[in-house]
Amino acid sequence: MHEKLIIRKADRGDIKKIFALSNDPIVRKASFNSNPISWEEHCAWFERQSGSGNSYFYIVEDNEKNFIAQVRFSTEDSENRISISISPDFRGKGLAEEIIRKTSLKTGLRSIAAYIKPDNIPSIKSFTGAGYKITEKNSSCIKALYVRPVYIIAEMSANHCGNFELAKEIIKAAREAGADAVKVQTYTADTLTINCDNEEFRINDKNSLWNGENLYSLYQKAYTPWEWQGELKKYADETGIDFFSTPFDFTAVDFLESINVPMYKIASFEAIDYPLIKYAAGLGKPMIISTGISSLREIEKAIETCKAAGNNDITLLKCTSAYPAEIEDMNLITIKDMIERFGPLGVKTGLSDHSMSIIPSITAVAMGATVIEKHFTLDRALGGADSGFSLNKQEFTAMVQAVRDTEKSLGTVNYDINWQNRKFARSLYVVKDIKAGEKFTPENVRSIRPSNGLHPEYYEQIIGKTAKKDYKFATKLTMEDIE
C-alpha cells in the first residue's frame, strides 16, 4: 500500500522549490531503473508494487506527489527491515536523515532493522543520525536498529483558563517537559450540544468534577477560541513541538485543515460518530481514537470506517473515561489484548491516561503502547475545567523521564551473551588431586566458577571415566579429558 509522508513547510521550507519534481517530465536514472522514465511511468511502477506485501512511502506536499524515496519493510524472520532508495536528483541535499527518521516513525513499527554495506559511509551517517543504533558489524554488513520512541502528548484542553498568553506558556512548558505534542480541542458549545437545561442535559455524577453542571454552560467555559488556534500552532511550530486538536464536528475538521494540523484525535465520546471519523480520516492524516466508552464492536467499526476512507494510520488509545480515573479502574491489561487483537490489522495502541499517577503510563509503555496522552497544566491552583486531573510541569517531566527510562530498559529481543561477565560463570574443574588410572568422581570434579573449563553440561559424561593422566588441584577440564 502507499502511504503519504508529510514533510511540513515549517521543517524544510518550500518543498517545491527544493525538489521541483512535479513539473519535471523526466525522472533521471531513478533508483529502480537506469533508463530515464516519465513521472507517470514512475507512479505506475509504484502502483504495481502495492500488492507485494511491502509499504511504499512518498513525499506529499499540497496534495501533490513529489517522489523522493522508496521505503519498504517486511516481517522476514520476524524482523522488520527497512530499505531506502533516493532518486539521484535529490542526493547530496542533506535530506536523507530527515526522510529516514520520518518514514521510520510513519510505519508505526516498534523496531526496524537496516542492513548497510560497511563502505557506504553516507548511509551509515544518515541512519545513525536518524536515531538508528549499530548493533552488529562485520566485514560484509552493518546492522542498525531503530526502536520507535513513544509519542507523548500533553493535553491542554481547558487549562488555559481562557487566557491566550497562558495557552502559549503551556505550550512552551510542555516542550520543556519533554512532550512531543500539545493538543487542544476544537468545538463551541453549539457544535457539541444545544442550549437546554433539561435534566438530561446536566451532569449528575457525584464523583465527577463537573457534577451539577449544565452541558452547554460547561462547554462555553471550557472551549478554546478558534481564533487562537492558528496562532497557537504557529507558536508551537516555532517552539519545536507538534500541535494538533480534537475536532467535534465537520466544521472543526475544516477549520483544522485550514491551519494544517498534522493529525486528528477523536475523543472517547465521539468514537461512535462514524460520519465524523470518516470525514477526518478521509483527509489522509494519522488518526488517534480514544476507546473509553466504545464496545468492542464499536471499536472495530471505527477502524473499518478509517480504512474504508483509505486511511490505515490508526492508533487506538485505551481510555478510562472518568475524570480523574482511579488506578483500580484502569484495566491496563486491555492494552495487551488490543495489541494482539488489532496489531495484525496495522493498528497501533496507546493510552489516554486521566489518572493522577504516572504509573499507568509507565505500565502501558512496558506493555507495548506507542502513544501516551496526559492532561497538562502549569498549576492546578489556576483552575480550569480539567485541572483536577492534570499534571503540572514537574510531574509531567517526571512521567516523560520514567517513560524514556522504561523504553531504554525494554530494549529489543536479545539473547546475546555478555562475555565480559560470562567468565565468572560455572565450568568443570578438578578440586582434588587425581592420579592417572583413578576415576573422575563428584569428590574430585565439580562445577565451579570461573568458566574457563569444560561446560557443566558434560558433568555426567566425565563422572565415572578413568583419568589418563595426573591432574593437579584447580586444573580446568577440556574436551580432551572426556574423549
C-alpha positions as CSV (number, residue, x, y, z in Angstrom):
1,M,0.0,0.0,0.0
2,H,1.1,3.6,-0.4
3,E,1.4,6.0,2.5
4,K,1.7,9.7,2.5
5,L,4.8,11.0,4.2
6,I,4.4,14.7,5.1
7,I,7.4,16.9,5.5
8,R,5.9,20.2,6.7
9,K,7.0,23.6,5.3
10,A,7.9,24.5,8.8
11,D,10.5,21.7,8.7
12,R,12.0,22.2,5.3
13,G,10.7,25.5,3.8
14,D,9.1,25.4,0.4
15,I,9.4,21.7,-0.7
16,K,8.6,22.5,-4.3
17,K,11.5,25.0,-4.6
18,I,13.9,22.3,-3.3
19,F,12.5,19.3,-5.3
20,A,10.7,20.9,-8.3
21,L,10.0,17.4,-9.5
22,S,6.2,17.5,-10.1
23,N,6.9,19.9,-13.0
24,D,9.7,17.9,-14.5
25,P,8.5,15.3,-17.0
26,I,11.6,13.2,-16.6
27,V,12.9,11.4,-13.5
28,R,16.6,10.8,-14.4
29,K,18.1,7.4,-13.6
30,A,15.6,6.6,-10.9
31,S,16.8,4.1,-8.4
32,F,14.9,1.1,-9.8
33,N,15.7,1.8,-13.5
34,S,18.9,3.1,-15.1
35,N,17.0,4.5,-18.0
36,P,15.1,7.8,-18.0
37,I,11.4,7.3,-17.4
38,S,8.5,9.7,-17.1
39,W,6.9,10.8,-13.9
40,E,3.7,9.0,-14.9
41,E,5.7,5.7,-15.5
42,H,7.4,6.2,-12.2
43,C,4.0,6.4,-10.4
44,A,2.7,3.5,-12.3
45,W,5.6,1.4,-11.1
46,F,4.7,2.3,-7.5
47,E,1.1,1.2,-8.2
48,R,2.3,-2.2,-9.5
49,Q,4.3,-2.8,-6.3
50,S,1.4,-2.2,-3.9
51,G,0.4,-5.9,-3.9
52,S,3.8,-7.1,-2.9
53,G,3.2,-7.0,0.9
54,N,5.6,-4.1,1.4
55,S,4.7,-0.5,2.0
56,Y,6.0,2.3,-0.1
57,F,6.2,5.9,1.1
58,Y,6.4,9.1,-1.0
59,I,6.6,12.7,-0.2
60,V,3.4,14.7,-0.5
61,E,3.1,18.5,-0.3
62,D,-0.1,20.3,-1.0
63,N,-1.7,17.0,-2.1
64,E,0.8,16.6,-4.9
65,K,3.2,13.6,-5.1
66,N,6.8,14.7,-5.2
67,F,8.8,11.5,-5.3
68,I,11.9,11.4,-3.3
69,A,12.4,8.0,-1.7
70,Q,11.2,4.4,-1.7
71,V,10.9,2.8,1.7
72,R,9.7,-0.7,2.3
73,F,9.5,-3.0,5.3
74,S,8.7,-6.7,5.8
75,T,8.5,-9.2,8.6
76,E,11.0,-11.7,7.3
77,D,12.2,-13.9,10.1
78,S,10.0,-11.8,12.5
79,E,12.3,-8.8,11.9
80,N,11.0,-5.7,10.2
81,R,13.5,-4.4,7.7
82,I,13.7,-1.0,6.0
83,S,15.5,-0.1,2.8
84,I,15.7,3.4,1.3
85,S,16.4,4.4,-2.2
86,I,16.7,8.1,-3.0
87,S,16.5,9.3,-6.6
88,P,19.9,10.7,-7.8
89,D,18.2,14.0,-8.4
90,F,17.9,14.6,-4.6
91,R,21.1,13.2,-3.3
92,G,23.6,15.4,-1.6
93,K,20.9,17.8,-0.3
94,G,21.1,16.7,3.3
95,L,17.5,15.2,3.2
96,A,18.2,11.5,3.8
97,E,18.4,11.7,7.6
98,E,15.0,13.5,7.8
99,I,13.4,11.1,5.4
100,I,14.7,8.1,7.3
101,R,13.5,9.4,10.6
102,K,10.1,10.4,9.4
103,T,9.4,7.2,7.4
104,S,10.6,5.1,10.4
105,L,8.0,6.9,12.6
106,K,5.4,6.6,9.9
107,T,5.5,2.8,9.8
108,G,4.3,2.7,13.4
109,L,6.6,-0.3,14.0
110,R,8.3,-0.6,17.4
111,S,11.6,-1.7,15.9
112,I,13.1,-1.7,12.4
113,A,16.4,-3.1,11.2
114,A,18.5,-1.6,8.4
115,Y,21.4,-3.5,6.8
116,I,24.1,-1.4,5.3
117,K,27.3,-2.1,3.4
118,P,30.4,-1.1,5.6
119,D,31.8,1.1,2.8
120,N,28.5,3.1,2.5
121,I,29.6,5.8,4.8
122,P,26.8,8.3,3.8
123,S,24.1,5.8,4.6
124,I,25.7,4.9,7.9
125,K,25.8,8.6,8.9
126,S,22.2,9.1,7.7
127,F,20.8,6.1,9.6
128,T,22.6,6.8,12.8
129,G,21.7,10.5,12.6
130,A,18.1,9.4,12.3
131,G,18.3,7.5,15.6
132,Y,19.4,4.1,14.5
133,K,21.9,2.3,16.6
134,I,24.6,0.0,15.2
135,T,24.1,-3.4,16.9
136,E,26.2,-5.7,14.6
137,K,29.2,-5.1,12.5
138,N,31.3,-7.4,10.3
139,S,33.3,-7.2,7.1
140,S,30.2,-7.7,4.8
141,C,27.4,-5.9,6.6
142,I,26.4,-3.4,9.3
143,K,23.1,-3.9,11.1
144,A,21.5,-0.7,12.5
145,L,18.4,-1.0,14.7
146,Y,15.7,1.7,15.3
147,V,13.4,1.5,18.3
148,R,10.5,3.8,17.9
149,P,10.1,6.3,20.8
150,V,6.8,6.6,22.5
151,Y,4.9,9.6,21.3
152,I,3.9,11.7,24.3
153,I,1.0,14.2,24.1
154,A,0.4,17.0,26.5
155,E,-3.4,17.7,26.5
156,M,-4.0,21.4,27.2
157,S,-7.8,21.2,26.9
158,A,-9.4,23.9,29.1
159,N,-6.3,24.5,31.3
160,H,-5.6,27.8,29.5
161,C,-8.5,29.3,31.6
162,G,-9.5,31.5,28.7
163,N,-6.1,33.2,28.6
164,F,-4.2,33.2,25.3
165,E,-0.9,34.1,26.9
166,L,-1.3,31.3,29.4
167,A,-2.0,28.9,26.5
168,K,1.3,29.9,25.0
169,E,3.1,29.4,28.3
170,I,1.6,25.8,28.5
171,I,2.9,25.0,25.0
172,K,6.4,26.2,26.0
173,A,6.3,24.3,29.3
174,A,5.1,21.1,27.6
175,R,8.1,21.3,25.2
176,E,10.4,21.8,28.1
177,A,8.8,18.9,30.0
178,G,9.7,16.6,27.1
179,A,6.3,16.3,25.4
180,D,6.3,15.5,21.6
181,A,3.0,17.3,21.0
182,V,0.5,19.6,22.7
183,K,-3.2,19.1,21.9
184,V,-6.3,21.2,22.2
185,Q,-10.0,20.7,21.5
186,T,-11.9,22.4,18.7
187,Y,-15.5,23.0,19.4
188,T,-18.0,25.5,20.6
189,A,-20.9,24.9,22.9
190,D,-23.2,24.9,19.9
191,T,-21.2,22.3,18.0
192,L,-21.3,19.9,20.9
193,T,-24.8,20.2,22.2
194,I,-27.9,22.5,22.4
195,N,-28.7,25.2,24.9
196,C,-31.2,23.3,27.0
197,D,-31.4,22.9,30.8
198,N,-33.5,19.8,30.9
199,E,-32.3,17.2,33.5
200,E,-30.7,15.0,30.7
201,F,-28.5,17.9,29.7
202,R,-27.0,18.1,33.2
203,I,-24.1,16.1,34.7
204,N,-25.4,14.1,37.6
205,D,-22.5,12.2,39.0
206,K,-21.2,12.9,42.5
207,N,-17.8,11.5,41.5
208,S,-17.4,13.9,38.6
209,L,-15.5,17.2,38.9
210,W,-18.4,18.7,36.9
211,N,-21.3,17.3,38.9
212,G,-24.4,19.5,38.6
213,E,-23.0,21.4,35.5
214,N,-25.2,22.1,32.5
215,L,-23.5,20.8,29.4
216,Y,-23.9,24.0,27.3
217,S,-22.7,26.2,30.1
218,L,-19.7,23.9,30.8
219,Y,-18.6,23.9,27.2
220,Q,-19.0,27.6,26.9
221,K,-16.5,28.0,29.8
222,A,-14.1,25.3,28.6
223,Y,-13.7,25.8,24.9
224,T,-10.5,27.0,23.2
225,P,-11.3,30.0,21.0
226,W,-10.9,29.1,17.3
227,E,-9.2,32.4,16.5
228,W,-6.4,31.4,18.9
229,Q,-5.6,28.1,17.4
230,G,-3.8,29.1,14.2
231,E,-1.6,31.4,16.3
232,L,-1.0,28.7,18.8
233,K,0.0,26.2,16.1
234,K,2.4,28.8,14.7
235,Y,3.9,29.3,18.1
236,A,4.2,25.6,18.7
237,D,6.0,25.2,15.3
238,E,8.4,27.9,16.4
239,T,8.9,26.2,19.8
240,G,9.6,22.8,18.3
241,I,6.6,20.8,19.4
242,D,3.7,19.3,17.3
243,F,0.3,21.0,17.7
244,F,-3.0,19.3,16.8
245,S,-6.5,19.1,18.1
246,T,-9.7,17.0,18.6
247,P,-12.4,18.1,16.2
248,F,-16.0,17.6,17.3
249,D,-17.9,18.2,14.0
250,F,-17.3,18.7,10.3
251,T,-16.8,22.5,10.7
252,A,-14.0,21.9,13.2
253,V,-12.3,19.4,10.8
254,D,-12.5,22.0,8.0
255,F,-11.0,24.7,10.3
256,L,-8.2,22.5,11.5
257,E,-7.3,21.6,7.9
258,S,-7.1,25.3,7.1
259,I,-4.3,25.6,9.7
260,N,-2.7,22.3,8.6
261,V,-2.6,20.2,11.7
262,P,-0.5,17.1,11.3
263,M,-3.1,14.6,12.7
264,Y,-6.5,14.2,14.2
265,K,-7.7,12.9,17.6
266,I,-11.2,11.6,18.1
267,A,-12.4,11.8,21.7
268,S,-14.0,8.9,23.5
269,F,-17.5,10.3,23.3
270,E,-17.1,10.9,19.6
271,A,-15.6,7.5,18.8
272,I,-19.1,6.2,17.8
273,D,-19.7,9.2,15.5
274,Y,-18.7,7.3,12.3
275,P,-19.6,10.1,9.9
276,L,-17.1,12.4,11.8
277,I,-14.4,9.7,11.8
278,K,-15.0,9.1,8.0
279,Y,-14.7,12.8,7.3
280,A,-11.5,13.3,9.3
281,A,-9.9,10.0,8.1
282,G,-10.6,10.9,4.5
283,L,-8.0,13.6,4.7
284,G,-5.2,11.0,4.9
285,K,-3.6,12.2,8.2
286,P,-2.9,10.0,11.2
287,M,-6.0,9.2,13.3
288,I,-5.9,8.7,17.1
289,I,-9.1,7.4,18.6
290,S,-9.9,7.0,22.3
291,T,-11.9,4.0,23.2
292,G,-13.2,4.9,26.7
293,I,-17.0,4.4,26.1
294,S,-16.9,2.2,23.0
295,S,-17.8,-1.5,22.9
296,L,-15.5,-3.9,21.1
297,R,-17.9,-3.9,18.1
298,E,-17.9,-0.1,18.0
299,I,-14.1,0.0,18.1
300,E,-13.9,-2.5,15.2
301,K,-16.4,-0.3,13.3
302,A,-14.3,2.8,13.9
303,I,-11.3,1.0,12.5
304,E,-13.3,-0.2,9.5
305,T,-14.5,3.4,8.9
306,C,-11.0,4.7,8.8
307,K,-9.8,2.0,6.4
308,A,-12.8,2.4,4.2
309,A,-11.8,6.1,3.9
310,G,-8.4,5.0,2.7
311,N,-6.7,5.7,6.0
312,N,-4.5,3.0,7.6
313,D,-2.6,5.2,10.0
314,I,-4.7,4.4,13.1
315,T,-3.8,4.5,16.8
316,L,-6.3,3.4,19.4
317,L,-5.9,4.7,22.9
318,K,-7.1,2.7,25.9
319,C,-9.0,5.1,28.0
320,T,-10.9,5.1,31.2
321,S,-13.5,7.9,30.8
322,A,-13.5,9.0,34.4
323,Y,-12.2,12.4,35.5
324,P,-10.0,11.7,37.3
325,A,-9.7,7.9,36.7
326,E,-8.9,5.7,39.7
327,I,-5.9,3.4,39.4
328,E,-8.1,0.3,40.1
329,D,-10.4,1.2,37.2
330,M,-7.7,1.4,34.6
331,N,-7.7,-2.2,33.4
332,L,-4.4,-1.7,31.6
333,I,-4.1,-5.4,30.7
334,T,-6.6,-4.4,27.9
335,I,-3.7,-2.8,26.1
336,K,-2.0,-6.2,25.6
337,D,-5.3,-7.6,24.3
338,M,-5.7,-4.6,21.9
339,I,-2.2,-5.0,20.6
340,E,-2.8,-8.7,19.9
341,R,-6.3,-8.1,18.5
342,F,-5.7,-5.1,16.4
343,G,-2.0,-5.1,15.7
344,P,-2.3,-7.6,12.8
345,L,-4.6,-5.0,11.2
346,G,-1.7,-2.5,11.3
347,V,-3.4,-0.6,14.2
348,K,-1.2,0.9,16.9
349,T,-2.2,1.1,20.6
350,G,-1.6,3.7,23.3
351,L,-3.1,5.1,26.5
352,S,-5.1,8.2,27.3
353,D,-4.4,8.5,31.0
354,H,-6.8,10.5,33.2
355,S,-5.3,9.3,36.5
356,M,-3.3,11.5,38.8
357,S,-0.4,8.9,38.8
358,I,2.4,8.4,36.3
359,I,2.4,4.6,37.0
360,P,-0.3,3.8,34.3
361,S,1.7,5.5,31.6
362,I,4.9,3.6,32.5
363,T,3.0,0.3,32.7
364,A,1.3,1.0,29.3
365,V,4.7,1.6,27.7
366,A,6.0,-1.7,29.2
367,M,3.1,-3.4,27.6
368,G,3.8,-2.0,24.1
369,A,1.9,1.3,24.0
370,T,3.3,3.7,21.3
371,V,1.4,6.8,22.4
372,I,0.7,8.4,25.8
373,E,-1.7,11.2,26.3
374,K,-1.8,13.0,29.6
375,H,-3.5,16.3,30.6
376,F,-1.1,19.1,31.4
377,T,-1.3,22.4,33.3
378,L,1.1,24.9,34.6
379,D,-0.5,24.9,38.0
380,R,-3.7,23.2,39.3
381,A,-4.3,26.2,41.5
382,L,-5.0,28.3,38.4
383,G,-8.2,26.3,37.9
384,G,-9.6,25.3,34.5
385,A,-12.2,22.7,33.8
386,D,-9.6,19.9,33.5
387,S,-7.0,21.0,36.1
388,G,-8.3,18.5,38.6
389,F,-6.8,15.6,36.6
390,S,-3.8,17.3,35.0
391,L,-0.1,17.0,35.8
392,N,1.9,20.1,36.4
393,K,5.3,20.7,34.7
394,Q,7.4,19.0,37.3
395,E,5.1,15.9,37.4
396,F,4.8,15.7,33.6
397,T,8.6,15.9,33.3
398,A,9.0,13.0,35.8
399,M,6.5,11.0,33.7
400,V,8.4,11.7,30.5
401,Q,11.7,10.6,32.1
402,A,10.1,7.5,33.5
403,V,8.7,6.6,30.1
404,R,12.0,7.2,28.4
405,D,13.8,5.1,31.0
406,T,11.2,2.3,30.5
407,E,11.8,2.4,26.8
408,K,15.6,2.0,27.4
409,S,15.0,-0.9,29.8
410,L,12.7,-2.6,27.3
411,G,15.4,-2.5,24.5
412,T,15.0,-5.2,21.9
413,V,14.8,-9.0,21.9
414,N,18.4,-10.0,22.7
415,Y,19.9,-13.4,23.7
416,D,23.4,-12.2,23.2
417,I,26.0,-13.3,25.8
418,N,27.8,-10.7,27.9
419,W,31.2,-12.3,27.5
420,Q,32.8,-9.9,29.9
421,N,30.8,-11.3,32.8
422,R,30.5,-14.8,31.3
423,K,34.0,-15.6,32.5
424,F,32.5,-15.8,36.0
425,A,30.0,-18.5,35.0
426,R,30.5,-22.1,36.0
427,S,32.7,-24.8,34.4
428,L,34.2,-28.1,35.4
429,Y,37.4,-28.1,37.4
430,V,39.5,-30.7,39.3
431,V,39.0,-29.9,43.0
432,K,41.3,-32.7,44.4
433,D,44.5,-34.2,43.0
434,I,43.8,-37.1,40.7
435,K,46.3,-39.8,39.7
436,A,46.3,-41.5,36.3
437,G,44.0,-44.6,36.4
438,E,41.7,-43.1,39.1
439,K,38.0,-42.3,38.3
440,F,36.6,-38.9,38.0
441,T,34.1,-38.6,40.9
442,P,31.8,-35.9,42.4
443,E,34.5,-35.6,45.1
444,N,37.3,-34.7,42.7
445,V,35.4,-32.9,39.9
446,R,33.0,-30.0,40.5
447,S,31.1,-27.3,38.6
448,I,32.5,-24.1,40.0
449,R,33.3,-20.6,39.0
450,P,35.1,-19.3,36.7
451,S,34.1,-20.5,33.2
452,N,37.5,-21.4,31.8
453,G,36.9,-25.1,32.0
454,L,34.6,-27.6,30.4
455,H,30.9,-26.6,30.1
456,P,28.8,-28.1,33.0
457,E,26.6,-30.0,30.5
458,Y,29.4,-32.5,30.3
459,Y,29.5,-33.3,34.0
460,E,27.6,-36.6,33.7
461,Q,29.8,-37.7,30.8
462,I,33.0,-37.3,32.7
463,I,31.9,-38.7,36.0
464,G,33.0,-42.4,36.1
465,K,35.5,-42.1,33.4
466,T,39.2,-43.1,34.1
467,A,41.8,-40.4,34.2
468,K,44.5,-40.9,31.5
469,K,47.0,-38.7,33.3
470,D,47.7,-36.9,36.6
471,Y,45.6,-33.8,37.4
472,K,46.5,-31.2,40.0
473,F,44.1,-29.3,42.2
474,A,42.4,-26.4,40.3
475,T,43.1,-27.9,36.8
476,K,40.4,-27.0,34.3
477,L,38.9,-29.9,32.3
478,T,38.7,-29.8,28.5
479,M,37.1,-31.8,25.7
480,E,40.2,-33.9,25.5
481,D,39.5,-35.2,29.0
482,I,36.2,-36.8,28.0
483,E,37.2,-38.3,24.6
